[in-house]
Amino acid sequence: MSGLKGIRPETRARIELAMAELAYRPNAAARLLRTQRSNRIGVIAERVDQTGPARTIAGAMERARERGYLLDVVLTRGLDVGAIKTALALVNDHRVAGILATAQTAAIVEYVEQQTAGSPFVVDGRFRASPNGPSTNEFSGALAADHLLDLGHERVGYLSGPTAWLAASDRLAGFSRRMAERGGEVVWTRQGDWSADSGAAAWHGLSEEERAVTAVGSGNDSMAVGMMSAAARDGVAVPGDLSVIGNDDIHEARYLQPSLSTIAVDFEAEGRALVDQLLIQVDQDVLEVVPAPLPRLVARESTRQVRPARSP
């Protein structure tokens, strides 16, 4: 089982038969104890009430368990350095093999990297489905812009999450860049806090001229739902007067009236891949990272064609 050479073929065959009959599986945790390596991964998490971070951690837990590791999850209260310093101290008390950070800001990531110099560290906001490609969040933003442009929407608005978050800033950057590349215009941007309430508030804060856009992209589905509801109360029909596309593909999105067009992200697969990326730095038995699929468009009723699409 350890790959040693010189074992007689008939001996190997008998051992393999016994393993099959007993349904034997190597105990990864026991192997780590034998080699005196930690089998714990520290997770610094923020806003696990949100879809993305919660599902990412769920996927990370699944992969860690498969690899014989446990997650020590420390929730932070706010994204200030003081909260992260306390979280790091708690994580390091458990002698972890590495640290995974979810839903963080660029400033916090830089701080953690300084404090854990030389130690394995990954962050979900920087996850890339391919080594040289854009982050999955940038890709999501570009995909939403492509959908609106393909439907003929050339003057649009964008409702971002808090741009201090890596996820929010990358989705906004991907959306804006693709609009500019294809000749569209982002007439206005607003920031929400990921909640439906902030989506509604953003709509109420728009001028009449700003409301004249034909479509809005949203950094997540909850803010899109809030904006759609507020627009409907003001007599603006979705998608008749305004097309709206979200991000994340929450389960409820398909049951809305109208159902919400969105960008589906496999957060669980990203969580599994992040654990692989971390463990490949510390565990010689982890030889590759199982890639997560790219985000994909889910076109539903909240977006519609307004004119022939502009060529890519």
C-alpha positions in Angstrom: 0.0 0.0 0.0 3.0 2.3 0.5 4.3 1.5 -2.9 7.3 -0.5 -1.7 9.0 -2.7 -4.3 10.0 -6.3 -3.9 6.7 -7.7 -2.7 5.9 -11.1 -4.3 3.0 -10.9 -6.8 1.1 -13.7 -5.1 1.5 -11.9 -1.7 0.3 -8.6 -3.2 -2.7 -10.4 -4.8 -3.7 -12.0 -1.4 -3.5 -8.6 0.3 -5.5 -6.9 -2.4 -8.2 -9.7 -2.2 -8.4 -9.3 1.6 -8.7 -5.5 1.3 -11.6 -6.0 -1.2 -13.4 -8.5 1.0 -13.1 -6.3 4.0 -13.9 -3.1 2.1 -10.8 -1.7 3.6 -9.9 2.0 3.1 -6.7 3.7 4.4 -7.3 6.0 7.3 -5.9 9.4 6.2 -6.2 10.9 9.7 -4.2 8.0 11.1 -1.5 8.5 8.4 -1.2 12.1 9.3 -0.8 11.3 13.0 1.9 8.8 12.2 3.8 11.4 10.2 3.2 14.0 12.9 1.4 16.4 10.5 -1.6 18.4 11.5 -4.9 17.3 10.1 -6.7 20.6 10.7 -7.3 23.4 8.3 -8.0 26.9 9.7 -10.9 28.8 8.0 -11.3 32.5 8.5 -14.9 33.2 7.4 -17.0 36.3 7.1 -20.7 36.6 6.2 -21.6 32.9 6.2 -25.2 34.0 6.1 -24.6 34.8 2.4 -25.0 32.1 -0.3 -21.5 32.1 -1.7 -19.4 31.9 1.5 -21.7 29.3 3.1 -21.7 27.0 0.1 -18.0 27.4 -0.4 -17.3 26.3 3.2 -19.7 23.3 2.7 -17.7 22.2 -0.3 -14.4 22.7 1.6 -15.7 20.6 4.5 -16.6 17.8 2.1 -13.2 17.7 0.4 -11.3 18.1 3.7 -13.2 15.1 5.1 -12.3 13.0 2.0 -8.6 13.9 2.5 -8.6 13.1 6.2 -8.7 16.7 7.4 -11.0 18.8 9.6 -11.9 22.4 9.3 -11.6 24.8 12.2 -13.9 27.6 11.2 -13.5 31.0 12.9 -16.2 33.6 12.1 -15.0 37.2 12.1 -17.2 40.1 13.1 -16.4 42.7 10.4 -13.5 43.0 8.1 -11.1 45.1 10.2 -7.6 44.1 11.1 -8.4 43.7 14.8 -11.1 41.1 14.0 -8.8 39.2 11.7 -5.9 39.4 14.2 -8.1 37.7 16.8 -9.3 35.1 14.3 -5.7 34.3 13.3 -4.7 33.8 17.0 -7.6 31.4 17.5 -6.7 29.4 14.3 -3.0 29.2 15.2 -3.8 27.8 18.6 -4.9 24.6 16.8 -1.6 24.1 14.9 -3.2 24.0 11.5 -1.8 22.7 8.3 -2.8 25.8 6.4 -5.4 28.6 6.3 -8.3 29.2 3.9 -10.0 32.6 3.9 -13.5 33.2 2.6 -15.3 36.5 1.7 -12.4 38.8 2.5 -11.2 42.2 1.3 -7.9 42.8 -0.5 -6.5 44.7 2.6 -7.3 41.8 4.9 -5.8 39.2 2.5 -2.6 41.3 2.4 -2.5 41.4 6.2 -3.1 37.6 6.5 -0.4 36.9 3.9 2.1 39.0 5.9 1.2 37.2 9.2 1.4 33.7 7.7 4.4 34.3 5.4 5.7 30.9 4.3 2.6 29.0 5.4 0.0 27.5 3.1 -2.8 30.1 2.5 -5.6 30.4 -0.1 -8.5 32.8 -0.5 -11.8 32.2 -2.2 -12.0 35.7 -3.7 -9.0 35.0 -5.9 -10.2 31.6 -7.1 -9.5 30.9 -10.8 -10.9 28.0 -12.8 -7.8 28.0 -14.9 -4.2 29.1 -13.9 -3.9 32.0 -16.4 -7.6 33.0 -16.7 -9.6 35.6 -14.9 -11.0 35.1 -11.4 -14.4 33.3 -11.4 -15.9 36.5 -10.2 -14.5 38.5 -13.1 -15.8 35.8 -15.5 -19.2 35.9 -13.9 -19.4 39.7 -14.4 -18.4 39.4 -18.0 -20.9 36.6 -18.6 -23.7 38.8 -17.3 -22.6 41.7 -19.5 -22.5 39.4 -22.6 -26.0 38.2 -21.9 -27.4 41.7 -21.8 -25.5 42.9 -24.8 -26.6 39.8 -26.8 -30.2 40.9 -26.1 -29.5 44.4 -27.4 -29.1 46.3 -24.1 -26.4 48.9 -24.7 -27.1 51.4 -21.9 -27.3 49.6 -18.5 -26.9 50.1 -14.8 -25.0 47.9 -12.4 -25.7 47.2 -8.7 -22.6 46.0 -7.0 -22.0 44.4 -3.6 -19.7 46.2 -1.2 -16.6 46.8 -3.4 -14.3 46.3 -0.5 -15.0 42.6 -1.0 -12.9 40.9 -3.6 -16.0 39.1 -5.0 -17.9 42.3 -5.5 -15.1 44.4 -7.0 -14.1 41.6 -9.4 -17.7 41.1 -10.6 -18.1 44.8 -11.2 -14.7 44.9 -13.0 -15.6 42.0 -15.3 -19.0 43.5 -16.1 -17.7 47.0 -16.8 -14.8 45.7 -18.9 -16.9 43.5 -21.1 -19.4 46.3 -21.6 -16.6 48.7 -22.7 -15.0 46.0 -25.0 -18.3 45.5 -26.9 -19.4 49.1 -27.1 -21.9 49.2 -24.3 -22.2 51.8 -21.6 -22.6 51.4 -17.9 -24.6 54.5 -17.2 -24.6 54.2 -13.4 -23.3 52.0 -10.6 -24.5 51.6 -7.1 -23.3 49.7 -4.1 -25.5 47.5 -1.9 -24.7 45.2 1.0 -25.8 42.0 -0.7 -29.3 42.2 0.8 -32.7 42.6 -1.0 -33.3 45.7 1.2 -30.2 47.3 -0.4 -31.4 46.4 -3.8 -34.7 48.2 -3.2 -32.9 51.2 -1.7 -30.7 51.5 -4.7 -33.7 51.6 -7.0 -35.3 54.3 -4.9 -32.1 56.4 -5.0 -32.0 56.5 -8.8 -33.0 59.6 -10.8 -35.6 59.4 -13.5 -32.9 59.6 -16.1 -31.0 56.7 -14.5 -34.1 54.6 -14.4 -34.3 55.0 -18.2 -31.7 52.3 -18.7 -33.1 49.1 -20.4 -31.3 46.6 -18.1 -29.5 46.2 -14.8 -26.8 43.7 -13.8 -26.7 42.8 -10.1 -23.7 41.4 -8.1 -26.0 38.8 -6.5 -29.5 37.5 -6.7 -30.8 39.0 -3.4 -30.1 42.6 -4.5 -31.6 41.8 -7.9 -34.8 40.6 -6.2 -35.0 43.8 -4.1 -34.5 46.0 -7.1 -37.1 44.1 -9.2 -39.7 44.4 -6.4 -39.1 48.2 -5.9 -39.3 48.8 -9.7 -42.6 46.9 -9.9 -44.1 49.0 -7.1 -43.2 52.1 -9.2 -45.0 50.7 -12.2 -41.8 49.5 -14.0 -42.4 46.1 -15.5 -39.7 43.4 -15.6 -38.8 42.5 -18.2 -41.1 44.6 -20.3 -39.5 47.9 -19.3 -36.4 46.7 -17.5 -34.3 43.5 -17.8 -32.6 42.3 -14.6 -29.9 39.7 -14.2 -28.4 38.5 -10.9 -25.5 36.3 -9.8 -25.3 33.0 -7.7 -28.5 31.2 -8.9 -30.1 30.9 -5.5 -32.7 28.1 -5.3 -35.6 30.6 -5.1 -34.6 32.4 -8.3 -36.4 30.0 -10.6 -39.7 30.4 -8.7 -39.9 34.2 -8.8 -42.5 36.0 -11.0 -40.8 36.6 -13.3 -38.1 34.0 -12.8 -34.7 35.5 -12.4 -32.0 35.3 -15.0 -28.7 34.8 -13.3 -25.1 33.5 -13.3 -24.9 30.0 -11.7 -21.7 29.4 -9.7 -20.7 26.0 -8.3 -19.5 27.3 -5.0 -19.2 23.8 -3.5 -16.8 22.8 -6.3 -14.8 25.9 -5.6 -14.6 25.0 -2.0 -13.3 21.5 -2.8 -10.7 23.0 -5.3 -9.5 25.5 -2.7 -8.8 22.7 -0.2 -6.9 20.8 -2.9 -4.9 24.0 -3.7 -4.1 24.3 0.0 -3.2 20.7 0.6 -1.1 20.3 -2.5 1.4 22.6 -0.7 1.6 20.4 2.4 0.5 16.8 1.6 2.6 14.8 -0.9 -0.4 12.5 -1.4 -2.4 15.3 -3.0 -1.1 15.4 -6.5 -3.6 17.5 -8.4 -6.4 20.0 -8.0 -9.8 18.8 -9.3 -11.0 21.9 -11.2 -14.3 23.6 -10.6 -16.6 24.3 -13.6 -16.8 27.8 -14.9 -19.8 29.9 -14.0 -22.6 29.6 -16.5 -25.5 31.7 -17.7 -29.0 30.7 -16.7 -31.4 32.7 -18.8 -34.9 33.0 -17.5 -37.9 35.4 -17.7 -36.4 38.6 -16.2 -34.3 39.4 -19.3 -35.6 39.9 -22.8 -34.5 41.0 -26.3 -34.9 44.7 -27.0 -33.1 45.0 -30.4 -30.6 43.0 -32.5 -27.5 42.3 -30.5 -24.3 44.2 -31.0 -21.5 42.0 -32.5 -19.0 40.7 -29.9 
